[in-house]
Amino acid sequence: MLQIHTIRDNKEELILALAKRNIDAKPLLENIIQLDENRRTTQTRLDNILAEANKLSKEIGVLYKTGKAQEADSLKEQTVNLKEESKQLGEDLNTIEEKLQALLYQIPNAPHSSVRKGSSEEDNEEIFREGDIPVLDAAALPHWELAKKYDIIDFELGVKIAGAGFPVYKGKGARLQRALIAYFLDKNTEAGYTEIQVPHLVNELSGYGTGQLPDKEGQMYHVTADDLYLIPTAEVPITNIFRDVIVNESDFPITYTGYTPCFRREAGSYGAHVRGLNRLHQFDKVEIVRVEHPTKSYDALDGMVEHVKNILRELKLPYRVLRLCGGDLGFTAALTFDFEVFSTAQDRWLEISSVSNFETYQANRLKLRFKDENGKNQLAHTLNGSSLALPRVLAGILENYQTPEGIRIPDVLVPYCGFDIIN
């Protein structure tokens, strides 16, 4: 979340920045500033009363020792009143702080200066495109029909077991899925990321730490009996490794990669755009996460974008990169680049990766800090990216690599699969 001193010192700039998200933040920011003034005033009064009570306690002790019990008893009456007042002020302070925290959770991150105003994905800015879109045979099929034809993904069986959005991968489909996971992890570790395996459920503090709560509570599966949440992305458990941690400046950059299944309710999703692998409730994804020094985070973001580009080049899939507009920007992100692969049989672009810089927004929630050269604690920057999300990559491979003889496997994946065609 945004820091209170940032809101106080930069209110007008934040109002303009958040307007890119189509938000009139002025009333909320002014409410926060007023609440913070009340908090500081209440804290000062409480501190003064506690100091006065402490002073009187010392005086009472001296009076008793010197035989002045009547004067001491008189002062004790004053301390009783001070204690009652301090108790009330403490309760008032807790109420103010709870209200203040609740309001701070409502404010999304301020967009980076390069983010332009926009209302939806239609206003996103394409900044890069690469790869030739293949010309398919007239009989080319969308991936859900290819999956059925070659018996590699069973959507109906998934409905029987769990419900819509939970496909069952079979035979070469399952092996291709496993190959993609291994390939992505290998590419990430070769680039210097440390592989890590993390829990697939997180507690409420972890959800708040990375910003999924309270913003996306309705999109997360909640295990109510244990008050745990199924993860929507590996970003959540990996980044929360650093909750309440002070790292050394020499530790930067901190880089992790991890594979996990991901779970999203996708409430309200319907229509042709959710067919097949286009949108699922459970899917596999390999994630990259970085903790960076604030002066290096945007260089790191550029490096992450180039890293994902290189993977897609090796897969020889046509793709493009978009800079998201304010209206399509995630709640916690300052700047996001989306990668989309072209689904030739569907004649549409499919999002396969988001690479984002959160600046200090998550770190402030997490209390993730580092000691600077002066020994002062500063908030770090956090970043993450999909490298990559499997369902739509798989859809792109099935559709773009289909031939009359079968579905060819990208050359780079053949050693991982052990076969070069699905037929």
N, C-alpha and C positions, 0 to 999 in steps of 0.2 A: 504494500500500500504506500501511498504518498506520505512523506514525512510532514509532521505538523509545521515545523519551522519553514519548510519549503512552501507550504500553503500560505503561511503568514507573510513570507517575504516576497512571494511571486504570484499573488492572487490573480492579478490582471493577465499575466502571461499564461497561467494555467487555464483561465476562462477561455482565452483564445485557442489554446491547444486542444482543450476538450471539446470545443465547438466543432473540431474536425470529426469528432465522433457523433455529431448532431446532438450534443448534450448541452443544455443550459446549466452550467455548473455553478453559476453565481450564488443562488440561494443556499445551496448545500455548503459551498466553501465559506460563505459568510456565517452560516450556522456553526460550522466547525470552529472558526476563529473566535466567535462569541463564547462557545462552550469552553474553548481552551483558555480564554480570559477568565471565565468563572472558575475553571480548574486551578489556574495559577493563583487567583485571589484566595480561593478556599484553602489551598495548600499553604499559602503564606500565613493565613490566620491560624491554621492548625499548628504550624511550626512555632508560631509566636506563643500560643497557649501552652504547648508542650514545654517550651523553654521556660515560660513563667512558672508552670507547675513544678518543673525540676528545680528552679531557683528557690521556690517556697519550701520544697521538701528539704533542701539543704539547710535553710534558715530554721525550719522546725526542729531539725536534729540538733542544731546548735543551742536553740532555746531550751530544749529539754535537758541538755547536758549542763546548762548553766542555771537550772532550777526555775526557769520562767515558763512553767507549764501552762498558765492561763493564756499568755501571749501565743504559745505554741498551739493551743487548742483553737484559738481564734483564727490562726492561719490555716489550720486543718480544714475549717469550714470553707475557706476560699478554695482550697485544693479540690474539695468535693465538687464545688460548682465548676471548676475548671475541667475536671475529669468528665463531668456530664456534657459540658460544651464540646470538649474534644471528641467525645464519642459521637455526638451528633454530626460534627464536622467531618469525622472519618466516614460516616455513613453517606453524607452528602457527596464527599469526594469520590467514593466508590460508584455512586449513581452517575455522577458526571462523567467519570472515566468510562463506564460501560456505554453510556450514550455516545460519547465521543468515538469510542472504538467501533460501535455499530455504524456510525456515519462514515468513518474512514473506510470501512469495508465496502461501502456503496460506490466509492469513487474508482473508476478504472484508471489505468496508467495513462500518463500524458503521452500522446504520440510524438515520435521523433519529428524534427523539423522537415525531413524529406517526405513525410506522409502527407498525402493530399486529402482534402475533404471529399467525402463521398457517402452515399447512403446504402450501397449494397455491393455485392461482388461485381456487378456490372461496371462499377467505377474503379475497379482495380487497374493498375498500370502494368502492362506487359513491358518488361525491360530486356528480355533475352529469349531467343528461340533457337533450337538446334535439332538437327536430325531430319531425315527425309521421311515423309509420311508414305508408307507403302501403298501401292495400287493393288487392291485385292480382286480376286476372282468374283464374278457376279454372284456366285453361290456362297460367298463368305458369310459366316455366321457370327452372331454376338457370343460372348464368352459363355453365357449360361446354356446356350444350345450346344456349344463345343464341349462343355463339361459333361453334358448328358450323352452326347454322341460317343465320346471316348471313355465314358464312365470313370471320370477322375474327380468329380465333385458331385455330391448328392445333396441337393437342397431340401428335397422332400423328406429324406431320412432325418435331417437336422430338425425339421419341423416336428416330426414324430417324437424325437428324443427331448427337445427343449422348446422349440418354437421357431418362428420365422427369424432369420438373421443369425442362425447358428449352423453353418454348413458343415458337412462331413467330407473331408478330403480322403480320397481313396487311391491306392496303387501309385501310379506315376504322378498323380496330382499331389499326394502326400509327400512323395520324394522330392518333387519340385519345390514344394513349400519348405521342406527341411533344407534343401539346397540353397534357397534364397536367404534363409536365416543365417546359415553358416557363411555364405558369401558376404553378406552385409557385415557380419561381425568381424570377419577377417579383414575386410577393407578398412573398417574403423580402427581395429587394433594396429594394423600396418601404418595408419596415420597418427598413431600415438595415443589413442584412447585406451584406457584400461578396462577390460571386460569385467562386468560385475553381474551377479545374480541377486535379485531383490525379491521381497515378498510381493504377492499379487493382491494383498489386502492392506489397507492403511487405516490408521485411526483418524479421528476428527481433526486433531492438531495438524496432521500431515496435509489433510485436505485444505485447511485454512492457510498453511504455510506456503503452498504454491498457488493458491488463488482459485482452486476448484470450488471451494466453499467460501462464502455462501452463494457465489454467482451461479454455479452449475449443479446445485444440489439435485435438481430434478432430472439431470442427465446421468447421475451416478447410481449404480446398484448398491443398496444399503442393506447390510446384514444387521437387522435391528436387534436381534438377541445379544449380539456382541458389540454393537455400535461400531462396526467396521465397514469400510467401503471397498468394493472391488475397484481396482485402479483403471482409470480411463487411458492411461499412458504411463510408461516407465519413468517419465519425467518426475512424477509425484514421489515415488519412494526414493529414487536416486538423489534428487535435489534435497529431500528431507534428511539425508545423511548429515547435512551440514546445518540443520536446525540447532540454534543455540551454540554455535561453534565460532571460535575466533581462530582464524588461520593466520599463518605467517605470510608476510608479503612475498617471501622467497618461495612459497608453495605454488604461486601462480605460474602457468595456468594449471588448473585442476580439471582433468578430462576423464569422463567415464562413458562407456557404452554398455547397453544391456538389451537383451531380448526378453519380452514378456508378452503373454496374451493381454489384450486390452478389452475392457467391457464398457459399453455405452448404451444407455437405454434408447437414445435417438427417438425420444417421444415426439409424436406428431409427424414422423417421416412416412411418406406414402408417395405413390405414383411411380411412373416408369423409371425415374432416375434412381430408385432404390433397388432395382432388379439385380439378381445375381449377386456379384461381389461388390456392387457399387456402394452399398451401405449396410453394415452388419452390426449386430449387437456384441459379437465376440470376434476379434480378429487379432492377428499377430503383427508385431511391430518391433523393429530395432531402433533404439533411440541413442542419440548422442547428447551429452550434457556437459556444459563447461561452467566453471566458476572463475571469473577473471578480475583482474585489476581494472577499475573504472576507465583508466586511460587506454586500455588495450582491447576493450570489449568489442568495439566496432570493427577493428582489424580482425578479431577472432570471428565475428559474424560473417565477414567477407570470406574468410577461409572456410567456414562451414558450408557456405553456398557453393564455393568451388569444389569442395569435397563431394557434395551430392551430385553436382554436374558431372564429375568424373565417373561416378558409379553409373549414371544413366548413359554416358558415352560408351562405357564398356558393355552395357546391356543392349546398346544400339536401339534405343527407344526414342521416338520423337517426343520432345518435351519443350516446355516453355517455363519461364520464371516470371512471377507477378509480384509487384510491390503492393501490399494491401492498402486500400484507402482507409480512412478513419472509421467509416461505417461498417467495415468488414474485419477490422482489427480485433484480435482477441482481447478480453478484458484486462489481462495482466501484461500484455506486450506493448513495448514502445515502438518496435519496428518488426515487421514480419515479411518474409519472402515465401510465397507459396510456389511449389513445383507442381506442374500438371503434365501428365502423359496423355498423348492423343490416342483415344480408343477408336481405331479405324472402322470397325464394324458398327459401332454406335454413332460414329461421326460426331464425337464430342470430346472435350477435354475432361480428364479426371484428376482431381487433386491427390497427390501421392506423398507430399511432404510439406511441412511448415517449418521454417527455420527462423527463430525469434531471439531478439535481445529484450530482456525484461528490465535492464538497467538495475536500479536498486529496489524495484517494486517488490519482488519476491524476497529479497534479502532483508528488507525492513520487517516483513512479516515473520521471517525465519529467525531474525536476529543473527544473521550470518555476517560476520565482520572480520576485518583484518587489521593488524597494527601497522600503521604507516611508518615512515622513516623517523618521525618524531615520537613514536610510541603511542600515538593516539588511535583509538578505535574508529574505523571507517567502515561503511557498508560496502560489500563487494557487489559485483554485477553477475547475474546469472543468465545463461543462454541455453537453449535446447533446440534440437531438430530431429525430424524423422529421417532415419537413414537405413532403411526406409520402411513405410507402411506396406505390408504385403498384398492385401486383397486387390488393390487397383493396379499395382505393378504386375501381379499375376494376370489380371484381366487384360492388361496391355500386351503382355507376352503372348497369351493365348490368341488374341485377336490379330495382332500385328505379325505374328510368326506363323499363322495358319497357311497351309498350302493344300492342294488337292490330295497330296500323299499323307498329310498329317501335320501336326504342329511341331515345327522345328524348335530346338532348344538353343538359346543364345550361346555362342561359343564359350564365353567365360563361365557358363554354368555347367557345361558338359562334364568337367571333372568332378563336380559336386554331385551331379545327378547319376552319372554312370550310364546315361543314354543320351542320344542326340535327337530323338524324335518321339512324339506321342502319336501312335497310330493304332 
